[in-house]
Structure formats: C-alpha cells, structure tokens
Amino acid sequence: KTQVKDTVRSIYRLSVRKEEEAIILSITGSGFLYNMVRIIAGTLIEVGRGAIPPEHMPAILLGRDRSLAGPTAPPQGLTLMNIDYITDNIHGR
C-alpha cells in the first residue's frame, strides 16, 4: 500500500493502441501510486468489454473514488517499457 501523504498524481497523456496481438497502453504522468497503472488498465479493459461506458473515464480518473473504477488488472502480461526522469525533480541530485 502507498505510504505517501500526498496521493495526487497528474496524468499528462494516456493512449491505447493495438499492435498485432498486443494492446499497448502508454501512460505519462507525474508519478504513479501502488497499482495505479494496473487499476487504469483494468478499468480500460472493462470499457473495452462494454461494462463501463467510455465517457465515464474522466469522472473515474478525477473522482478519487476507487469503487468507481474497474478491477485491478493482473500483473501477467503487463510490462513496464520505459521510465523517464526529469532530473530537476529527483531529490538529492
């Protein structure tokens, strides 16, 4: 679980695309909380299945209410592809 006091994170960009047999979910943000990307992925899976209307996504992301989102996606099949740091934001460096 998250031990940080400030749990607000900003998502700057989120895209979904299909490449052959894979679905590529790309998220750029100020940082991510424990399971945050898996929760977003699970919610988008529910959107794709028709269980959650796509127009509900902004309210889910802004609502800060976990019960509005879909299930946490399992870790199998999810791959962290890249991490970029803005060096001005790294504490102690």
N, C-alpha and C positions, 0 to 999 in steps of 0.2 A: 504494500500500500504506500501511497505518497506520504512522505513526512514533511513536505514543504508547507509553509504557511500560506503563500500566495499561489493559488491554484488556477489563476487566469493565464491562459496561453492564447496567442494570436495565430490563426491560420491565414497565411498570405495567399496560398494557392493550393487548390486541390483539383486533380484531374484523374479521369478514369479512361483507359483505352484498352482495346483488345489487340494482342499480338499473337497470332497463331492460336495456340491452345491456352494462352495465359491472359489473365486480366491484370493490367498494370495500374496500380493505384499510386499516385505520386502526391505527396503532401509536403508543402513547405510551410514552416511555422517558426515562431519564436522559441519553441521548446515543446516538449511533449510530456504529459503525465503518464504514470504507470498504466499500461493497457489502453491508452488513449487512441492510438492508431488502430489497434485491434477492435475497439468499440466502434470507431468510424467505419472500418471495413465491414464489420458485422451488420451495421445499420445499412450500409450501401448494398450489401447482399440482400437484405430484406426489401429494399427499394427495388432491386432487380427482379425479385420474386413476385413483386406486386403487393406485398404485405404492408408496406409503408409507402404512401404517396410521395413522389419526388419533391413536390412543393413543400413538404413538411421538413425537409433537411435544414433549411436556415433556422427554423424555430428550434429544432433539436440541437443544433450546434450552439445557438445563442442561449438556449433555455437553462443550461447548467443544471438539468434535472436528468439524472441517469435513467430514471424509469421511462423517459420518452424515447430513448434510443433502443436499437435492436440488441441482440445478444453479442457478447464478445466473440469475435472470430477466433477459432482455434489457431495455435501458432503454426501448425503444419501447413506448408505451402506459402507462408508469408516469409519474405526475405528482405532484410534491410540492405538496400543497394548503395546508399551514399549518405554521408554526413558532411555538411559544410559548416564551418565556424567563422563568424566574423571576429577577428582577433581582438577588436576593441571591447568585445563583450565577454571575453574569458577572464574571469577573476584571477588575479595574481600573476598575470602575464602582460 
